[in-house]
Amino acid sequence: MSLTEETLLKGIGVSPGIVIGPARVLIPDVSRVSSRAIEADEVSHEQKRFRMALKETRAQLVHIRKQVAEVLDEEHARIFDAHMLVVEDELLVSEVEKAVEVERTNVEPLLQRIALSYADKLAGLEDQYLAGRATDIRDVTRRILANLAEEAVESLRDIESPCVLVSTDLLPSDTAGLDTKKVQAFITDLGSANSHTAIMARALNVPAVVGLRSATAAVHPDDLLLVDGAKGVVFIRPSEARLADYAERSRHQAVIRQELDLLRDKPPETLDGYHVPLTANIELLEELEGVDAGGAKGIGLYRTEFLFLGSDSLPDEDEQTAAYIKAAQSQYPAPVVIRTLDLGADKMPDSMERRREMNPFLGLRAIRLCLDRPELFCVQLRAILRASVHENVRLMYPMVTGVAEVKEANALLHQCMNELTEKGIPFNREIEVGTMIEVPSAALVADKIAPHVRFFSLGTNDLIQYSMAVDRGNEDVAHLYQPTNLAVIRLIDHVVKVCRRFGLWSTICGQMASTPHLVPLLVGLGVDELSVSPVQAPLIKDVIRKLYYADAVELAQRALISDTSEEVEAHCVNMIVDVAPEVLALTE
């Protein structure tokens, strides 16, 4: 292929934005280490070298952690707590020191072999959280090796001119060191949407595309790159026509965003007066400011498990109460729906004992885990109840599969109410309780669950995944993950009709609600509320305000009798093209 020809690479967009700049290809610096034999009297010296390198590595990590906490926040700084645990892992340290003694070899190749063996084993696990720790081990190993060689780990802050960084992978400490005035975007061969590196990229607002597979092989130093972080595409040596197209696109998007900002205080109402409340999904308290800024009112899903992740100890009742009160006060009088812990599968805090499960996504997680550990569950229930003195607080159980779990959870809730009453602690005894509907069995028996709750919130991400038996993280079957599949639409329609029959409130809090071209379909199906990502709220509000409710109902009825997912998708896209084409300019 000619070195002047435009080349397209497709990956996973993890941080949006359009950047054009020269490539800086980062050559991995952890690669080959030399091996040399040592004498018996050199063993203790070699072990001492290792210990000194560990000490220096820990000091560097403490410094990096402090920098990240100052530049970003404590939540992102906690990423490096996992790195320090690697340095302090006595099992790993003792195994390396023993190998030095037995094999009479310098420490570098032994450390590399043993540590990377651990990393490879973790990377192969089904548990995504544990698999993610492989990156931590590789990152720390690289740093220890550099300190053993008494060489500085290459700092990305040393980059002197603006560029697009290209690498096999970027480790968390790499992204922590990014000078965002110089590194304007980055692309990697490896990576996933939920990796620590992706989280850091979004926090730093650096456009990024990961999972490109062949970027380091295809890109040459100083090649001009065009990175589209929203679409997940990279153009190597973009043509003049491509550059002109993207320049115009960037100008157009900037104008659209300015216009959408004007909708912040406008009601989410259709042209014929149908009101569709728009609330926000949040994970961290730091996101509260963005709720109102995006035009949403209230929180439709507060994922509380993120209070527990990355912490050395479980938050106690007072800590949880303070967090929930802060969320409630920030949104009052708009509602705040607090979801109880959805721990398990890929989300388990370091401070909790893990059980090895062959398929953790179908295992002991969410409401199952909470009912299995009532002492953990009741601490959270009491905290939510204490926060409910602010009467906008609602409570919601995740991943219920039938009425028995709801009854058991409600029994524990009433037990907690009695405990607070005995202590004279105020709370709202009439707090609204709801459940997530994200498992097909729950959707099918929604009429049995309905008498025991006040609202349903459809978590469409899992509902689609479990209905279609598709792991959306598996690229071989990801194309079968279809939000517009008739089975999914019928389940949503069924749940909404149950809500109307029993006088319950219905919400969609999954990704479908944050997908602009699917909003008319959901509105037409009669969903009462949409809970969306705060950054998507302006787009969703724009769609709602340009719809006629009658047209949305007609679209939904066509969808319910369609034969294929593609047919429904086409109907939805065609409607957006007609009513809000500017939204497509930001999402396609």
N, C-alpha and C positions, 0 to 999 in steps of 0.2 A: 504494500500500500504506500502511496506517495506521502511524504512527510508534509505536504501542503494540502492534502485532501481533508475535508471535514469528516470527523468521526463522532458517532453518537454512542454514549454509554448510558445504560439505564440501571438505576439502583433504587435505594429507599431514601426518600426525602425526609430528613429528621428535623430540619430547621429551615423555615421558608426564607426566601429572598433571592434576588437575581444579582449575580456578581460576574464581572468580566475582568480577568487579570492573568498575568503570567504564572506559569506553574513553578512551584518549588517542590521538587521530589525529595522526600525525606528518606534517606537510606537507613534502614534499621541498624542500631548500634549495639544490639545485644547479640551477636551472632556467634562468632567463633572465639573460643578461648583455648589457650595452649595448655597442654598437659605435660607435667614434668615429675619425675620421681623424686622423692625426698628421703632423707635418712631418718632413722628412728629418733635421733636427738633433735630433729627439726619439727616433729609432730606438734609439740606444745606451742612452738612459735607460730606454726601455720594456723592452729586453732585460735591463738591470740589475735592474729591478723583478721580472722573471720569475725571474732567478737568486736573488734574495733570498727570493722566495716559496718556491722550491724548497728553499733552505737551511732556512727556518723549518719547512717541511713535514717535512723529514727529521728535524729535532730533535723535532718533535711525535711522529713515529712511533717514534723511539728511546724516548721517554718512555712511550708506550703499550705498547710491547713489554716494557719493564721492569716495568710494572705487571702485565701479564698473566702474565709469568713468576713474579712474586711471589705473585699471587692463585691462579693455576692451576698451570702448570708450563711448562718449556721447550718441550715439544712443541707446545702451543697458541700460545706466543709466536712460534714460527717462522712462523706465518701472516703476520706483519707483515714478515718478511724479503722476501716477494714484493712488498709495497707499496713498500719502500725501493728495490727494483730498478727500479720504475717511475720513481721520482724521479731515479734515477741513469742512466736510459736515455738515452745521448747521442744516439742516433738520433732519438728523440722530441723531445728538447730542441733539437737543431740544426734540426729541421724547423719547430718553432714559431718559433725565432729568425729563420730564413730567411723565413718567412711574414710576420713583422713588417716585415722589411726590404723585401720585394717588394710587399706589399699596403698598406704604410703605414697600418696599423690597430693599435689597442691590443691588447695580448696576450690579454685574456680570451676574446673570441669565437674567436680563432684556436686557442688551447689547447683550448677546449671542442670545436670542430669536429674538430681533428686527433686528439685523444685519444679522443673518443667514436667516431670512425671506426675507430680501432684496436680498440676494445672491441666494436663491432658485428661486425667481421670475425671476431674470435676467438669471439664468442658463437655464430656460425653454423657453426663447425667441428664435425665429427663427433667429434673427439678431445675427450672430456669434460674432461680435465685442462686443455687449452688453453682450452676454452670457459669454464672456471671462472675463468681469469685476467681475463676481461672485467670481473668484479666488482671485482677489485683495481684496475684502471685507473679505473673509475668512482669508486671510493672516493677514490683519491688525487687525481683531478681535482677533485672537490668540495672537498677540503682545500686544494689549491693555489689554487683560485678564491677561497676564503674568505680565504686569506692575502694574495692580491693586493688584496682589498677591505679588508684590515686589519680583518676581522671574525672573531670566534671561531666555529668550527664548533659548532653546537648540541650541548651535552653532555646526554646522557640522565640524567646524575647530577643535573641541575638539577630533575628532576621532584620535586615536593614531596609528593605523596600517592600511595598505592598505586593501581595502575591496570593495565589490559591495554593494551599498546602495539599500535597498528594502523598499518601502513606498507605502501607499495608493495613495498618490499624493505628489509631491514636489512643494512647492510654490516658486515664484520668489525669495523671500528673502532667501529661503533655498539654491537655486542654486548659488545665489550671494556669499554665505558663503562657498562654496565648496573649500576644499583644494585638488586640483587635483592630488597631489602626494599621497594622502590617499584614496580619493574617486575616484577610477579608472574607475567606470561605475555606472550607476544607472538604476533601473527598477521600474515601478510603475503600480498599478492597473488601474489608470485613466490616462487621458491625450490624446492629439491629436498632429498631426504633426505640427500644426501651433500655439501651445500654447506658452506663454512666456517662460515657462520652457524648451520647445524644442529648442527655439531660443537661450537661454542661453547655453544649452548643446552643441549645434553646435559651438557657439562662443568660448566656453572654450575647445572645442575638446575632450569632455568627451563622450565616447560611451553610448548610452541610448536607451532603449526600453520602450515604454509606452503603455497604454491600454491593459495590460495583464489580467485584471479583478481579477485574483485569486492569484497573486504573494505573497501577504502578508499572505494568508492562506496556501499556498503550501510550502513556504520556511521557514525553521527553522534556528534559529541563528547558524552561523558558517557553514551552509551547503556550500559546494563548488559549485559555479555557473560559467557557461560558457555563456557569453553574446556576441551575434552576432548582433551588432547595424545596420548593413547593411540589413540583412535578417529579423530583427525583431523577433528573436527567443532567448529563454533562456533555457539552460539545467541545471536542478537541479541535483546535484550529478552525473556529467557526467562520463560515463564509461571510462576505460583506453583506449579503442579503440577510443572513441569520442575525448578524449584529444590528442591522438596521431594524429588523423586525422586533428584536428584543428591546432596543432603545425606545421604539414607539410603544411597545407593550408596557414598559416601566412607567413611561409618562402617563399612559392611559390608566394604569392601576393607581397611580398616585392621585389622580383626579377623582377616581371612583371612591377611594378611601376617604378623601376629604368630604365628599358628598354623604357617605355613609355616617361619618361622624356627626352630621347634623340630625340624625335620627335618634341620637342617644336618649332624649327625653320624650320622644314621640311614643304613643301607645302601640303595642303590637296588635293591630286591628286590621281585618280585611276591608276591602273597598265597600263591601255591603254590611259592615258593622259587626262582624263576628270577632270577638276578643279571644286571643290565644296567649295566655300568660307565658312569659319567657323568663326562665330562671337559669341559674348557672351551676355547672359541675365544678367542684374544687377538691383539691387534695391537700393543699397546704394553706395555713392561715395567711401566708404572704400573698395569696391570690385574691384576698378579699377586696383590695382596692380596685382590682381589675373588673369586678362584677358590675359595679355601677358605671365604670368608664366605658364598658362595652354596650351598655344599654339594657342589661338584664336587671330584673328586680327580684332579689331573693336567691336562695340556694336550693336547687331541687335535688342535689346529691352532694353530701359532704362525706368523702371517703375517709373515714376515721383511722383506717389501718396505717395511714402514713404518719400518724403520731407515734406509732410503735416501731416502725422500720428504721434501721440505722441507729438505734439507741442501745446503750449498754444495759439498760434496765427498763422494765415496763413502766409506763406512766401510771402514777397512782390516781386515786379518785379525785383528789384536789387538783392535780395537774390537768386531768381530762376535763373536769368541771370548768376550769378557767378557760381552756381552749374553746369549749362549746359556748360559754357565755360570750366570749369575744366575737364569735361568729354571729350569735343571735343579736347582740347589740349593734353590730355593724350593719345589719340588714333591717332592723326593726322599722316598721311593722311587717315588712315582707317576710314570708315564711322561710324557715331554715330546716331542711330535712336532713337529719343526721342518721346516716346508715351505720348500723352496728358492724362490728369487725368482720371484714371479708378476708381473713387471714387463711393461709394454707396455699397449696399449689406453689406458685412462684413468689408468694409474698409471706415470708415468715421472719420475724425479728430474730436477731442474734441471741437475744436473751431467753428465747423459748426453746424448749426441747423439740427436736424434729423427729418425726417418725418416717422411716424409709417406706415410700409407697411406690408401687410399680407405675401407677397413673394418678399423680396427685391432683390433676384437674377434675378427676372423678372420685376423689377420695375425701379425706377428713378436712374439710375447709368450710369457711363462712359459718352459716348457722349451725352446721353439724359440729364444727370444732367448738363453737361457743356452748352448745348444749352438752358437749362432752366435758367441757371445763367450766362448770357453772360459777366457780369462784372468780374466774377471769371475766366472765360475761356479766356477773352481777355488779362488779366494780364499775363497768362501763354503763350499765343500766342506771345505777344510782347517780352517776355523774350527769347523764343526759337528763334525768328527772330533776336534779338540782338546777340545771340550766333552764329547765322549762318554766321557771318563775317568770321568764320572759316568754310570754304566751305565743310567740311565733315559732317556737321549737316544736318540730315533729320528729317522730322516731320511725325507723324502717329496718326490717330484717332482710338480709341478703340470701339469695339462693335457696329459698324454701322449695321443697318438692311436693308438699302436701299439707293438709290441714293439721296433722298431728304435731308437726314441728311448730306451727304457729301457736297452737294451744299450749304447748310446753313452754315456749318463749314467753307467752302472755302470763302464764302462771308464775314464772320467775320475775316478770315485771311487777306483778301485783305483790309478790313477796318483798321486793325491793321498796315498793310504795309503803308497805306496812312498816318496814324497818326505819324508813325516813320519818314516818308519822310518829313512831315511838320515840325518836330522838328529837322531835319537834322541829325538823328541818323542812322548810316550805318547798312545795313543788306544785305543778299543775296536774291534778288528778285526772283531768279530762284531756290530757295530751293525746293528740291524734297519732295512731299507730298504723303503719302500712307495711306492705311487703314488696320486695322486688319480684317481678315475674321474669325470670331469665332461664327457666328450665321448662321444657315442653309439658312435663307432668303437672306443674303448677298452673300453667295456662289452661290445660284441659279440665282441671278441677277447680278453676277460679270461683265457680259458684259455691263450692263447699268452703273455700277460704273466706269469701266475701263477708259473711256474718261476723267474722272475728276481727275485722280491720276496717279502716276508714278510707284507705286509698291503695291503689296499685301503681307501681312504677316499673315500666317495662325496660329491662336492661337488654337492649337488642343485640349487643355484641355477643354475649353468651347465648342468648336465645337462638340466634342464627347458627352459631357454632354447634350447639347441641342438637338443634333440629336437623341440620344438614350433615351431622357427623363429620365435620370438617375442622381440622386444625388450621386456623388462618395464618399461623406462623410457618406452616409447611408449604414451601413454594411449589411442590408437586401437585397439591390439591387446592391451593389458595383460590384458584379460579372458580371453585365450586362454592365459595363463600359469597352467597348472593342475597343481599338485603331485599331484593325485589322478587324473590322466589315466592310462588303462590302459597306454599305451606306457611311461610313466615307471615305473609300478609293476612292469611286466614286466622292464624293464631292471634295476631294483634286485633283483628276485627272481632274475634270471639271475646277477648278480654275486655275490650271497650264496651261491648254490648252487655257483658256481665256487670260492669261498673254502672251502667245506666239502669239496669234492672234493680240493683241493690242500693243505688244512690251514692256510689263511691266516686272518688276523683281519680282520673287516669293521667299518667305522665309517661312520656318517653324520655329516658335519660341516657340512652346508648348513642352510638355514633350516628345512627340514622337521623336523630334529631339535629345533629350538627352538619348534616349534608344538605346543602341548599336545595338541590333538585328533588329531594325526597320529601321536603316539607309539605308541599301541596297534597301529596298522598296521605301523610299522617293527619293533616288537618281534615282532609275529606273523610278519613276513617272515623273521625269524631274524637280524637285524642284531646283531652282538656288542656294539657300544658306540655311545653317542650322545655327540657332542661339541657343546656348546651355548654360547650366549651366557651369561656368568656370571650376569647378572641373571635369566635364565630358568630357571636350574638348580633353584631351589626348586619351581617349578611342574611341571617335568618329573619331578623326583623324586617329587612328590606323586602324579602320574598313575601312575608305575611301581608305587609301593607300594600302590595301590588296585586294580591289575589282577590278574586271573588269567591266567597265561601261556596256558593252554588257550583262553580266550576270545579272546585276541589272535590266536592262530593261526587260529581259526575266522573272525575278522574278515578276516584277510589272504586266506584262501582265498575268501571271498565277493568281496573286492575284485578278485581275479584273474580272476573270471568275470563281473564287472559290465560293463554296456554303456556307461555314461556316467560322466564325472568327477563329475557332480552326485550320482549314486547312491552312489559311493564316499564322497564328502564327507558325505553324509547318514548312512551307516553309522558313520563315524568320530565325528561329532558326537553321534549317539545314544548311542554307548558312553560318551563323556565325560559326557553328561547323567546317565547311570546310575551311573557310578563316581566321578566327581570334578567335580560341578557347580560347586563353588566356584572352580575354575580359570576357567570361563567368565565368572565375575563380574569377573575381573581382565583379561580379554582381549577382551571384547565390549562 
